[in-house]
Amino acid sequence: MNFNDIDDLKKEGFIGFKRISELLVNNSFIPKTKGVYLVLNPNFKKAEYLHIGTGGHFKGKNPNILLDVLTANWVENSLVIYIGKAGSENSRATLYSRLKQYFGFGQGKNIGHYGGRFIWQLKNSSNLIICWKPLVNDDPRTIEKQLIKDFETMFSARPFANLTY
């Protein structure tokens, strides 16, 4: 799959393609099924960072990272900047519930969606695009791992906000 081609993402079953700012106003059309989702940087905008992002302090942890670390993790010429999942064999989370948590965390709430927190230190986070792929029979964790592996093959790095620590 070509991670830099929206038409290819659509062919792979991704739908939605809504700005975070739109989803904060109306998230009712996000499916209440398990799946995977992508955070996209439209037009491959150059990253501009905030010293203090909008992410919440879940369990007292400061989600903010030094700008040097953010810069070191940025993947140039990549549309996809985060790959996430909702639900698994051990979790009943849905795309709707997981993305709602993600957006709440990004609005500074004390919510357990610490993964992908680098997104909330981007100046343009509200303009990022979210797309999702509902999964009926496949395990979202397995698909997420494969997508990250495929991304690493294409870019020789993990997506910007997919942390290894």
N, C-alpha and C positions, 0 to 999 in steps of 0.2 A: 504494500500500500504506500502511496506517495503522501506523506504527512503534510506536504506543502500545497496540495491541490484539493480545494473544497469539493470539486466535482468527484474526485476519487473517494473522498471521505463519504460523500453521499452514496456512491455506488457500494461502499462497504456497509451501508445501513445506518449511518449517522444522520440524525434529524435535529430539528430545533434551530440551531444557528441564530441565537438571540444574544443581544448585548446584556451584560450583567445589569446595567441600569434598567433595561426593560424588564428583566426577570425580578428585580427588586419591587417593581410596581405590580406585576402580574406573573405569577409562577404557576397558574392553574393548569396550564397545558403540558407541564412536565409530567411524564408518565409515572404512575404509581406502581412500577414494576422494577425488578432488579436490572442492572445494566452497567455500562461503562460510559464515561463522559470525558470530553476534551475541553481544555481552555485554550482558546486561540488568540493570537496577537494579530488583529487585522492589519493588513497592509505592511506586515513585518516591521512595525514601528520600532525604532531604536529605544532601548530601555532607558527610562528615567526613573530614578529611585527616590523614595522618601526615607529620611533618617528614621522617622517614627511612622510606621504604617497604621492601617486601620484595624488590624487583627486584634482579636480579644486575648486576654491573659488567662487562658485555660489552666486551671489548677495552679494559678500564680506564676506560670511560666511566661516570660517575656517573649513574644513571638518575633521581635525585631532582631535582625541580623545585621552585622557590619556591612557597609556598602561594598567593601572589598570582596566579601564572600558572595554577595549577590552578583557582582560583576564577574567573578570567576565562574559562577554557575550559568550565566547567560549563554544561550546557544544561538549564535548568529545565523541569520537566514532560515529561521525555523518559524513556521506558522503555529505549531503546537508548542505550548509552554507548560502544560500539565496534563497528565493522564490520571483519571480517578475511577473508582468503582463504587457501586452501590449494591449491597447485598452479597451474600456468599452462602456456602453450605451452612455456616454457623450464624448468619445474620439475616434478619428480615428487612433490612433497610431497603428503601426503594430509591430510584433516581430522584423522585420528588422530596423525600425526607432527607436524603443525603445532601442534595444541593441546597435545600432550605437551611440545613446546618452550616454548610460552607458559606453561604451568603451571610448568615447571622454572625458567624465568626469574623467575617470580613467587615462587619459593621460594628465590631468591637465588643460583641457579646461573649460571655464566658461559656463557650460551647465547645464540645469535644470534636472539633475538626481541625486539628493542629497540622495535619498533612496538607501540603500545598500552600503553606502560609506565606511563602515568598511572594505570591501573587499580590498580597495586600500591602506590599511595600513598593508596588509599581504605581507611578503617578496616574497612569491611564487605566487602572484596574476596572473602573466602571464601564469603560469602552471595550473591554475584552469580550470575546464571543464564547458562548457555551453551546456545545452540541452534544448529543447523547445517542447511545445505541441501546435500545431495550433488548434484553436477553430473556428468552423463554426457557431454553433448555441448557444453555451454557453457563458455567460458573464465572461470574464477573471477575473473581480474583485471577483465574486462569487466563482469561482474555486480557485483563489489565497487564499481567506479567508479560504476555506475548507481545502486546502493543509496545510496552517499554523496551523489550528486547529488540523488536523490529526498529524502533526509533533509534536505539543505540547503534544498530547496524548501519542505519542511514546517516547518522550524525556523529558517531564516535563519542557520544555523551548521552546522559540521561536528560529528559526534558528539564527545563529550567527549575521548576518547582517540585519535581519528584526527587526528594532527598534520599540520601543513603544513610543518613544519621538522624 
